[in-house]
Amino acid sequence: MLEIYRYGESVCVPCALVLGGFDGLHLGHRALLKEAKKTGLPIVITTILGAKGSALFTERERAFVFDNTGIDFVYEIPFTEDFKNTEAEKFLVELFGNINAKAVFCGEDFRYGKDARGTLSLLKTFAPVCAVETVKLGDTKVSTSLCKQYLRENKFKMLWELLDEESGPFYDYKSYFIQGTVERGRQVGRTYGFPTLNLSIPPEKLLPGDGVYAGFASTPKGTFKTIINIGARPTFGVEERKIEAYLKGFSGDLYDKTVRIYPTEFLRPIQKFSSEEELKNQLKKDVERI
């Protein structure tokens, strides 16, 4: 079972340490984990929290991903001003003072410390064994920044290729998803035959652009084809940016339940309709498309 430690706490068990920001796992990260697992040691992975609006996965989402990937311990590092201003050597002293690492793994572009001045050569003076991994798809280097670029551009198939060698789509820990607790909304959709669930958006979460998407919803009552609205709801004068999803074929109550939403295809921009009837007709067309 996954165990979570906070920065400054001690991980006493001898382990294989995998270093990085890890706000998700792509092919390069999986290659590192594969090498770390060959040691036969428990796996500790670092993850940096607190990057507002730019994290592929939130803290709760990462726990789901890491737990399903065979990681034993997560070492959470808050992205505070103090942390940002920690010199590289001091960071390594503190890190290896708290984690009993017998082998260390990282990507070739791993940097750390104030102004990202920490280098691999400095790391190797502290690490007992240090392995570096780079993964490419053709001529393309696999990176978190490229994953985020594809997400912003709604290039879901290209994103799946970076997340797993099987090239998705997936409706589990291998794919991009949005996890949240179902809230009580305005309950307007049910009045015209399209009841929806509502999720708030964590401030650190990186989302696709505003729009209407096809996708899937994984719920305690099963997985359903889904229409996902990300953004405002101008037809009803609601400007707050939220996530609203209609689950095809679902009936029942999911209030206060954890749900994961998987967008897979951009359908159309958000638009303001002149009436509920016009909106209803458009939603019927959206359902036919999914």
Phi, psi and omega per residue, in radians:
M1 nan 2.408 -3.099
L2 -1.100 2.310 3.050
E3 -2.011 2.422 -3.068
I4 -1.997 2.270 3.094
Y5 -2.063 2.585 3.081
R6 -1.687 2.683 3.120
Y7 -0.925 2.218 -3.116
G8 1.774 -0.337 3.064
E9 -1.392 2.808 -3.063
S10 -1.765 2.300 2.981
V11 -1.873 1.732 -2.961
C12 -1.437 -0.420 -3.072
V13 -1.195 2.390 3.042
P14 -1.019 2.313 -2.972
C15 -2.598 2.937 2.938
A16 -1.741 2.120 -3.053
L17 -1.757 2.215 3.106
V18 -1.931 2.052 -2.997
L19 -1.750 2.409 3.068
G20 2.845 3.121 3.087
G21 -1.375 -0.647 3.018
F22 0.786 1.162 2.952
D23 -1.652 0.349 3.072
G24 3.032 3.095 3.123
L25 -2.221 2.029 3.044
H26 -1.901 -3.013 -3.066
L27 -1.028 -0.659 3.118
G28 -1.113 -0.746 3.099
H29 -1.113 -0.705 -3.132
R30 -1.152 -0.580 3.083
A31 -1.143 -0.711 3.075
L32 -1.072 -0.797 -3.139
L33 -1.099 -0.660 3.118
K34 -1.056 -0.757 3.122
E35 -1.197 -0.694 -3.139
A36 -1.107 -0.651 -3.124
K37 -1.160 -0.424 3.131
K38 -1.146 -0.354 3.116
T39 -1.235 -0.374 -3.077
G40 1.370 0.052 -3.138
L41 -1.589 2.737 2.980
P42 -1.016 2.549 -3.079
I43 -1.727 2.218 2.984
V44 -1.957 2.251 3.107
I45 -2.087 2.371 3.068
T46 -1.538 2.644 3.066
T47 -2.593 2.444 -3.099
I48 -1.815 2.264 -3.072
L49 -1.947 2.591 2.948
G50 1.890 0.136 3.112
A51 -1.437 1.699 -2.993
K52 -1.064 2.213 3.020
G53 1.256 0.182 -3.051
S54 -2.346 0.170 -3.114
A55 -1.610 2.253 3.056
L56 -1.045 -0.703 -3.124
F57 -2.324 2.475 3.093
T58 -1.355 3.052 3.133
E59 -1.000 -0.803 3.134
R60 -1.153 -0.681 -3.140
E61 -1.167 -0.692 3.132
R62 -1.086 -0.701 3.123
A63 -1.014 -0.696 3.101
F64 -1.130 -0.796 -3.131
V65 -1.132 -0.857 -3.083
F66 -1.128 -0.719 -3.103
D67 -1.100 -0.570 -3.123
N68 -1.531 0.018 -3.095
T69 -1.933 0.141 3.076
G70 1.426 0.372 3.082
I71 -1.521 2.440 -3.069
D72 -1.629 -0.716 -3.070
F73 -2.342 2.472 3.007
V74 -1.985 2.322 3.111
Y75 -1.945 1.773 -3.016
E76 -1.506 2.259 -3.122
I77 -2.084 1.943 3.102
P78 -1.212 2.388 -3.125
F79 -1.505 1.282 -3.106
T80 -1.663 2.985 3.084
E81 -1.086 -0.720 3.114
D82 -1.054 -0.760 -3.137
F83 -1.142 -0.759 -3.131
K84 -1.043 -0.521 -3.071
N85 -1.731 0.176 3.097
T86 -1.358 2.199 3.114
E87 -1.137 2.629 -3.014
A88 -0.991 -0.805 -3.092
E89 -1.157 -0.695 3.102
K90 -1.098 -0.701 3.095
F91 -1.025 -0.791 -3.127
L92 -1.163 -0.685 3.096
V93 -1.039 -0.805 3.140
E94 -1.173 -0.737 -3.106
L95 -1.063 -0.927 -3.092
F96 -1.366 -0.213 2.984
G97 -1.328 -0.390 -3.099
N98 -1.857 -0.364 -3.095
I99 -2.069 2.207 -3.099
N100 -1.479 1.205 -3.049
A101 -1.450 2.237 3.062
K102 -1.772 -0.271 3.061
A103 -2.677 2.563 -3.071
V104 -2.271 2.404 -3.115
F105 -2.283 2.440 3.108
C106 -2.759 2.922 3.065
G107 -1.406 2.825 -3.071
E108 -1.167 -0.371 -3.127
D109 -1.731 0.253 -3.134
F110 -1.136 2.177 3.080
R111 -2.317 2.738 -3.003
Y112 -2.754 2.965 3.108
G113 1.396 3.073 -3.099
K114 -0.960 2.271 -3.136
D115 0.996 0.408 3.115
A116 0.965 0.681 -3.093
R117 -1.502 -0.184 3.141
G118 -1.195 2.304 -3.065
T119 -1.932 2.939 3.074
L120 -1.174 -0.618 -3.133
S121 -1.117 -0.684 3.074
L122 -1.163 -0.747 3.123
L123 -1.001 -0.725 -3.074
K124 -1.185 -0.336 3.066
T125 -1.338 -0.316 3.135
F126 -1.803 -0.591 -3.018
A127 -1.418 2.400 3.127
P128 -1.145 -0.765 3.050
V129 -2.466 2.298 -3.075
C130 -2.287 2.113 3.110
A131 -2.025 2.425 -3.093
V132 -2.066 2.423 -3.060
E133 -2.296 2.437 3.010
T134 -2.285 2.374 3.139
V135 -2.176 2.384 3.098
K136 -2.205 2.625 2.930
L137 -1.909 1.775 -2.991
G138 1.156 -2.121 3.103
D139 -1.698 0.062 -3.052
T140 -1.670 2.149 3.072
K141 -1.326 2.266 3.123
V142 -1.335 2.200 -3.121
S143 -2.616 2.775 3.087
T144 -1.138 -0.679 -3.134
S145 -1.083 -0.629 3.099
L146 -1.234 -0.667 3.045
C147 -0.981 -0.796 -3.112
K148 -1.171 -0.648 3.105
Q149 -1.089 -0.808 -3.139
Y150 -1.113 -0.637 3.115
L151 -1.128 -0.809 3.140
R152 -1.081 -0.524 -3.106
E153 -1.636 0.116 -3.137
N154 1.029 0.562 3.108
K155 -1.665 1.278 -2.990
F156 -1.180 -0.681 -3.137
K157 -1.115 -0.690 3.107
M158 -1.198 -0.611 3.076
L159 -1.123 -0.762 -3.140
W160 -1.027 -0.678 -3.132
E161 -1.082 -0.541 3.123
L162 -1.399 -0.407 -3.046
L163 -1.531 -0.463 -3.127
D164 -2.848 2.553 -3.079
E165 -1.131 -0.322 3.138
E166 -1.413 -0.185 3.009
S167 1.085 0.586 2.907
G168 0.619 -2.876 0.051
P169 -1.293 2.712 3.119
F170 -2.120 2.728 3.083
Y171 -2.198 0.811 -3.131
D172 -2.594 -2.643 -3.046
Y173 -1.251 -0.173 -3.074
K174 -1.509 -0.132 -3.040
S175 -2.056 2.937 3.013
Y176 -1.272 2.360 3.112
F177 -2.612 2.908 3.086
I178 -2.124 2.050 -3.098
Q179 -1.880 2.410 3.093
G180 -2.854 3.056 3.078
T181 -1.715 2.318 -3.091
V182 -1.210 2.206 -3.131
E183 -1.797 2.857 3.006
R184 -1.419 2.081 -3.123
G185 -1.721 -2.686 -3.100
R186 -1.400 -0.258 3.116
Q187 1.027 0.583 3.118
V188 -1.427 -0.660 -3.052
G189 -0.998 -0.623 -3.109
R190 -1.168 -0.361 -3.129
T191 -1.250 -0.381 3.101
Y192 -2.132 0.449 2.953
G193 1.550 0.175 3.134
F194 -2.298 1.250 3.104
P195 -1.137 2.453 -3.095
T196 -2.222 2.778 2.963
L197 -1.796 2.646 -3.071
N198 -2.104 2.325 3.078
L199 -2.164 2.391 3.006
S200 -1.376 2.784 -3.085
I201 -1.819 2.033 3.071
P202 -1.046 2.469 -3.032
P203 -1.092 -0.463 -3.102
E204 -1.494 -0.161 -2.981
K205 -1.324 2.267 3.016
L206 -1.526 2.170 -3.095
L207 -2.012 2.787 2.904
P208 -1.075 2.933 3.113
G209 -1.127 2.828 3.108
D210 -0.982 2.427 3.136
G211 2.823 -3.082 3.107
V212 -1.920 2.278 -3.024
Y213 -2.194 2.639 2.870
A214 -1.527 2.703 3.112
G215 3.090 -2.745 -3.141
F216 -2.349 2.708 3.043
A217 -2.181 2.199 3.055
S218 -1.714 2.074 -3.042
T219 -2.257 2.913 3.051
P220 -1.078 -0.246 -3.126
K221 -1.885 0.246 3.087
G222 2.125 -3.122 -3.141
T223 -1.893 2.364 -3.028
F224 -2.322 2.505 2.943
K225 -1.091 2.503 -2.901
T226 -2.491 2.518 2.902
I227 -1.807 2.230 -3.021
I228 -2.067 2.190 3.040
N229 -1.833 2.054 3.087
I230 -1.947 2.019 3.139
G231 2.273 -2.685 -3.119
A232 -1.412 3.030 3.052
R233 -2.234 1.376 -2.966
P234 -1.136 -0.447 3.124
T235 -1.036 -0.543 -3.112
F236 -1.884 0.206 3.083
G237 1.241 0.413 -3.134
V238 -1.749 1.979 -3.078
E239 -1.672 -0.252 -3.135
E240 -1.103 2.377 -3.130
R241 -1.444 2.044 -3.106
K242 -2.479 3.094 3.052
I243 -1.994 2.214 -3.135
E244 -2.265 2.335 -3.049
A245 -2.372 2.334 3.024
Y246 -1.779 2.159 -3.096
L247 -1.741 1.951 -3.102
K248 -1.136 2.191 3.082
G249 1.459 0.015 -3.130
F250 -1.630 2.465 2.964
S251 -2.451 2.456 -3.132
G252 2.398 -2.802 -3.005
D253 -2.240 2.187 3.093
L254 -2.077 0.244 -3.111
Y255 -0.968 2.326 3.103
D256 1.229 0.166 3.081
K257 -1.651 2.668 3.078
T258 -1.469 2.257 -3.113
V259 -2.280 2.514 3.029
R260 -2.019 2.240 -3.122
I261 -1.861 2.266 -3.116
Y262 -2.042 1.684 3.058
P263 -1.246 2.383 -3.091
T264 -2.190 -0.309 -3.085
E265 -2.773 2.346 3.047
F266 -1.331 2.231 3.138
L267 -1.721 -0.844 -3.064
R268 -2.959 2.833 3.044
P269 -1.242 2.823 2.983
I270 -1.224 2.412 3.118
Q271 -2.476 2.751 3.116
K272 -1.651 2.194 3.132
F273 -1.725 2.670 -3.065
S274 -1.343 -0.297 -3.117
S275 -2.764 2.879 3.063
E276 -1.109 -0.605 -3.134
E277 -1.115 -0.726 3.116
E278 -1.134 -0.723 3.079
L279 -1.088 -0.769 -3.137
K280 -1.035 -0.747 3.135
N281 -1.117 -0.675 3.108
Q282 -1.174 -0.698 3.122
L283 -1.117 -0.608 3.065
K284 -1.065 -0.702 3.104
K285 -1.166 -0.683 3.112
D286 -1.087 -0.731 -3.136
V287 -1.107 -0.684 3.103
E288 -1.079 -0.613 -3.109
R289 -1.239 -0.507 -3.130
I290 -1.582 nan nan
